[in-house]
């Protein structure tokens, strides 16, 4: 199993490890809350977090091992940022022969135009046509290589 895990791309490995870590922290919190409080309802609510993160990590691991991942690689051609906090909300990626518009889910830092971006998504993820671009709303992981592309 270790060999299969090592074959998974590093950004997906990081996501799997983070989800497993969240599952283990929630399991630890469940045990601590059950021992300290003795309240079964509080422990069950934390157990739901454990189940959610554990299932999420296992699902991502299964998809990565069985090659149910689509890799989109290209260079960044544009960014849209929020007005106040200047966070990146949309990333435009040129992947021959299409421009892909990606809605960013969380914080994404240090991205400039011309950087090489690799986006990992599941095989069944819907892609929509919007304003001449292929729009991708969800993804599993993003990898950024600084300054490798050309404008």
Secondary structure, DSSP 8 states (H G I E B T S, - for coil): -HHHHHHS-HHHHHHHHHHHHHHHHHHHHHHHHHHHT--HHHHHHHHHHHHHHHHHHHHHHHHHHTT-EEEEEEEEEEEEE-TTT--EEEEEEEETTEEEEEE--S---S--TT-EEEEEEETT--EEEETTEEEE---SEEEEETT-S--
